Amino acid sequence: MDLLVQLAELKAKSIAFVYNNKKIRKIYSIQRQKEVLLATVDKLKDKLKRWRRFTRTTLDDKPA
């Protein structure tokens, strides 16, 4: 009988562990996606800055 009680406790703990593990994985996934998105935005900002600098130096704004 004591083994059945221990088994029930272990089963409850394992269900909670699996649930918490899924939550942790989901949070980690969201954080990783956010980091990738922020890195992409930073790259685009840098490219835009370089493009603006390039257009200022190469385009002739003076009328002919």
Residue pairs with C-beta under 8 A, 6 or more apart in sequence:
none
